[in-house]
Amino acid sequence: MKYLGYIGTYTKGDSEGIYTFTLDTEIGAITEVKVAAQLDNPTYLHVSEDYLYSVVKEGDSGGVASFSLHRQSGELKPINRQVTPGSPPCHVSADRQDRLLFSSNYHKGTVESYLIKDGWINHVVDIVQHEGFGPDPRQEKPHTHYAAMTPDEKFLVVVELGSDQLITYRVGDEGVLTCVHHLAINPGSGPRHLTFHPNQKFAYLLTELSSEVVTLNYHAEDGSFSTIQTLSAIPEDFKENNQASAIHMTKDGQFLYTANRGHNSIAVFRVHPESGELQWIEHVPTGGDWPRDFALDPSEKFIIASNQNSSNLVLFARNAETGKLTRIRMDVTVPDPVCVKFLPV
């Protein structure tokens, strides 16, 4: 079986924009790596059935861009973009109907919502400016790092690295955001990204500054969260700089994976089916420097990780019974890779 994927990158070096690739699961290889769209700093992507949405930088402005995609070739055709003065966002997501788009801006400390129609991004509907700060030097102001809808699509969950908060918004039909809940995360932890358990009862929050995974109860009736467990994503004896980056879960809810920049590893955890609590299994070196992101392929037999500073993709085979990873390829070059996304099947 062959699966199409996309890589978002920084274009400060040799990168030209968004890259596409093919994962051949029969031979265990990443092939046909090529430029799919030329644009500046498409660091984060969201891929739906028919469209791809990207962060974009345009001169001294930044915002979001949309493309139609050809499901067989992976070819991208530009639709439009919406940019405003200032730094570009760091994260973009959309609802399952391709009707609402959300961007998170680390530098501005904002979350923005847009209405979409046939891939066309309309002008921004709502902008929420966050407030607050934390004890770490990097937390001098709000730094919004992630915003995506809950699995039931009743709420938008926003992760605030700068003020150590998980914030829930109710989303109106026209994309207007109304805050309904705040959860304070440990001061100085710097929450970064979130993923949900397929049972929709649990969620897992990755903290960048303290390199921890926080297991949460998700209360669907009001969009609130409560803490169950906090576990380190790096070995206790590792004292050098580490910035946890990405977090993803298997579709069966049995295993959770996180990436570590600095320790340069992927951490593997087993998930307790009833409590949702995690048990650490192993750390696997990523075969490169500064793993910014990774993705499970649609079959979940493989994981592809992107090492930003060493400009290489790494392919791991995944044991579905134990969750353990075996590195099988690390020689695929993509300049300054950040985000890895597969085309849904």
Secondary structure, DSSP 8 states (H G I E B T S, - for coil): -EEEEEEEE--SSS--EEEEEEEETTTTEEEEEEEEEE-B----EEE-SSEEEEEEEETTEEEEEEEEE-TTT--EEEEEEEEEES---SEEEE-TTS-EEEEEETTTTEEEEEEEETTEEEEEEEEEE-----SSGGGSS--EEEEEE-TTSSEEEEEETTTTEEEEEEE-TTS-EEEEEEEE--TT--EEEEEE-TTSSEEEEEETTTTEEEEEEEETTTTEEEEEEEEESS-TT--S--EEEEEEE-TTSSEEEEEEETTTEEEEEEE-TTT--EEEEEEEE-SSS-EEEEEE-TTSSEEEEEETTTTEEEEEEE-TTT--EEEEEEEEE-SSEEEEEE---
